[in-house]
Amino acid sequence: MPEQQQYIVVERDEPIAVVTINRPDKLNALNWGLVAELADQLEALDRDDAIRCIVLTGAGNKAFAAGADIAEMSNATPVQMATGSFQSWDRIRRIATPIIAAVGGYALGGGNELAMHADMIVASENAQFGQPEILIGVMPGAGGTQRLARTLGKFRAMEICLTARRVSAQEALDWGLVNRVVPEGQHVEEAKRLAQEVAKQAPVAVRFIKEAVLAAYETPLQDGLAYEKRLFALLFATEDQKEGMRAFLAKEKPTFQGR
Ligand code: HXC
């Protein structure tokens, strides 16, 4: 049975879960309550050992999310904006379980930033990515300038943020912003398939890999290499390392326990 809060629907299909932003009449615009609820639900799944990978998507075929809620923001004070949802965005950033965004339709502004909080992105052919904040007199605020610059490089990030140009699914694929593009409407199924692939791997190694790849954004190479080496060595304390290598040598399939 899907579990439904006000804005977020969670469907558990162990070892994966599908989290759906359910505000299609407003193209899944991200108000503060919605982002807090999303962080609550993702954290609950993150604490749950039975869930190994999460698919994040938006209800309806028009949008993943069309950005932060402009109606809510329009009269906000700087203090409200500084406190409003940033704590929730930080909580989403710290989820250790891999997240795959399944994007159909618009991923704009905070919607694109949310997709970039995921670890992989599967796009439907009708997906459109962009940072249109400049059109309403502001700028990206949940990581758009930083993650686009790191993912696409300075020049494409500048064009997207300075001109509000929308990037099609195919361009996003060519530019390295998404992992794969599928026919319209098949993005959630494809993301679920990919999530099952991740979910069958050794769980502790999966979490360490996410942690190590994300560390590459925040550390100089030398520190990142040292960090990776320590995590790698630590995996030799797990039963799954013994099982994985035993099974390889015995020409069997491993059974991972997540310990
Ligand atoms: C609030 C929104 C919304 C948004 C759409 N809606 N986007 N409401 N905030 N970001 C609402 C519309 O008001 C409308 O409500 C309904 O959703 C359907 O949208 P339409 O505009 O009628 O649809 P359409 O003509 O198909 O145009 C789709 C669209 C357009 C191109 C995506 O809606 C649009 O430009 N939206 C805004 C995109 C944007 O600027 N995003 C960035 C926001 S700033 P009604 O009640 O009239 O039916 C941001 C900063 C992030 O994200 C900072 C992080 C904290």
Boltz pocket constraint, residues with backbone or C-beta under 6 A from the ligand:
constraints:
  - pocket:
      binder: B
      contacts: [[A, 24], [A, 25], [A, 26], [A, 27], [A, 29], [A, 30], [A, 66], [A, 67], [A, 68], [A, 69], [A, 70], [A, 71], [A, 85], [A, 106], [A, 108], [A, 109], [A, 110], [A, 111], [A, 132], [A, 133], [A, 136], [A, 139], [A, 140], [A, 141], [A, 142]]
      max_distance: 6.0
